[in-house]
């Protein structure tokens, strides 16, 4: 059960709020229709993570309207993914925003403290994979996770990865990001004792087929415990890693 509803139920149990007030809080409009978007106000209550804005394909004015609605309804940290520099300039002129051009991510509001059960390691095969890695790392940090970055530790120089075994073995989740043949995920999967999320990137020469070769390699990994997200989907990897890093076993 997510924390928001659990806190309301605990407040009813403790007598600090009435049943009617609790029902009102839970039933408060689950979304707000602003014409071009229906902003999901209950996503945090349902899933533990508030709605994230996908910036690609939206005008700056549309993004500003969605941000305004989120802020009005109490969302403290707003994550905007796939945000172009042009749109970021307009949105940032209206609301203070920390924009990361390499990852194409904008963050409005304060970053939450790290409250996951452990740390997330984000590793890349090469420097060319860093934009996708930063999308994953910043997403995880914006969702309340401690992140360790291990960049350019691919299989072309395996000793570079092996020099970071302490970080690998102490992680609660590892995101392995690579293009070319995508071998990094299998190597890390064979070394670590935690879930590994593989992210194929579109980095590589012709037969890499814009990430398809890496995707198929990762899907066919012989290392157990490796899952795969879509090509260049750093956000999806960071989001999933955060969910894993916040799982708490409920005692019966």
N, C-alpha and C positions, 0 to 999 in steps of 0.2 A: 504493500500500500504506500502511496506517495506521502511525503511529509506534510503537504498542505492540508489534505483531508484528515490525516491522522491527528494533526494538531487541533483541528476543529472538534473531532470526536473526543479527544482527551479533555478539551475545555468543557464540553458537555458533561463528561464524567466527573470532572472536578467541580462542576457547578458554577464556573466562571461565566458561562454564557448559557442561554436557554435553548431548548430544542428548536423553538421557532426561529431564533436568531441564527442557529446553525444551519437550518434549512434554507434560510434566506441567503446566507453566504455561499452555500453550495449551488443554489439555483440561480444566482446572479447571472445575467445574460451570458451565455457561453461564447458568444461572438458578437462583434459589432460590424454591421454592414455599412461600409463607406462608399458604396456604389461600385467601384472597380475592384474591391477586395472585401472579403469577410474575414476580419482579423480574429483569429482564434484566441480567446481570452482564458479558456479552460485547459489549454494544452499542458501547462505546468501542473495543474491539479490532476490531470489524467495520467501524464507520462513522467512528471518530475522535471521536465525541461520545457521552457517557454518556446513559443514559436520563433523560428529563425526566418529572416527575410532573404529570399533568393533574388539577388539584384539584377541578374541578366534578363533582358527583355522588359524591364520596368523603366519608366521614365523617372528622372530625379524627383519630379513632383509627386508621382505615385508613391515612391519610397518615403518621401517626407510625410505624406498623409498617413501611411502605415505606422511610421515611427511616432508621430503625434498621438495616434490612438493607443499605441502600446505604452507610451509614457504616461498618458492620462489615466490609464488603468493600472499603473503601479509597477510596470516592468522596469527593473533597475539596470539590467544589462541587455543591450540589443545587439545581436550579431547579424551583420549583412554580408552575405557571401557573393562571389562573382560580381563584385562592384567595380565598374570601370573607373579610371582616373577622372574622366569628365564628369560622371555622375557623382563621384566622391567629392569633387570640388563644390558642386551645387549643394549637396546634402550637408557637407561640412560647413558651408556658409550659414546654414540654418540651425544646425545642432552641433555642439562640440563633438568631434569624432576622431578617434585614433585610426588612421587609415594605413594599411600595409599593402603597398602597391605590388610587391612580389606575389603575395598570396591572394590579392584582390579581395581583401576582407576589410570591412569597416566595423568598428566597435564603438557604440555609444553608451555612455554610462560607466559606472565603476566595474572593474573586474572583481569577481568574487574570490574569496580566499580558497585555497586548495583544501577540499574536505573529502577527497576520495580516500579509499582504503589503502592506497599505495601510490606508486608513480607510474606514469605512462612514458615509455621510451619510443621516440620517433627516429627511425634509422633510414638513411637513403643509400642507394647504390652509388650515386654520383652527385656532383654538384648541380647538374642539370635537373635533378629531381627535387631540388629545394623548394621551388614555388608550390608544388603539390604538398610537400612535407610541411611547409609553413601554414598552409590552409588547415591541415590536420592538427598541427600543434596549437595554433591559435584558437581553433574551435574547442579543443580539449581544455585549454586554459580558461576560455570564456565560460566553460561549463563547470569550473571549479576543480581542476585537476593540476597536480604538479607534473611538469613535463621535462624530460631530459632529451636533448637533441644529439644524435650521433650522425653526422653528415659525412658523405663520401667514404663509406666503409664497405664498398661493394666487393664482389668476388674476384675482381681483377687484381686485388691486393688483399687477400683474406686476412693477413696479419693485422691489418688496420682494425677489422672487426674484433679479432681475438684479443686485442689489447684493451677492449672494453667489456670483458667478461663480468666484471663486478656489476656494471650497470645492467647488463643483459640478465643476469641471474637474480637481481633484486627487483626487477620490474614486476608489476601486477598485470600489465598488458603491454605488448609491443606492436607498433605499427611499422611494417617493413615496406618501403617504397622503392620501386625500381622499374626501369624501362629495359631496353635491349631484350635479353632473354629472361629477365625477372627471377634470376636464381637466388637472390638475396633472401627471399621469404622462406625458401626451403632450408637454407643454411641456418637461419635464425630459428626456424621451427625445430630443427634438429638439435639445437643447443639449449634452448630455453625451457623452463618448466611452467610457462604461463601461456594464455591465449595469444596467438599472433594474427594480426589483421594485415593481409597483404593488399597493397595498392599498386596495380600496374600503371605505368605512366606511358605517355605517347612519345617518349624519348627513344630514338634509335634510327638506324638506317632503313632503307627500303623494305626489307623483308621483316622488319619489326611491325609493319602494317599499323602504324600509329597506335601501338600499345596492344594490339591483338595477340601478338606472339607472347608478350609478357603475361597477359591475361590467361592464355591457355596453359602456359607453364605453371603459373600459380595455382590454377584450378586442378592441375594434375600433380601437385606436389605430393611426394611420398611421406612428407613429415606430417605427423598427426597434430591436430590442434591448430591448423592454419585455415582461416576463412578468408574470403576474397570479396572485395567490393569492386565497383565499376572502374573503368579506366579514368585516371586523373581525379578520382573522387576522394580528395583529401578530407572534405567536410564529412562525408559519410563514415570514413574511418575514424576521425576524431570523435564523432558523435557516438558511434558504437563502442569505442574504447572507453568513453566516459560512462556509458551505461554499465559496462562490465566493472569498471573501477568504483562504482557506487553501489554495487550489489551487497546487501547485508543479509545474512541468513537469519530468518525470523525463527526464534525459538517457540515451540508449541507449549 
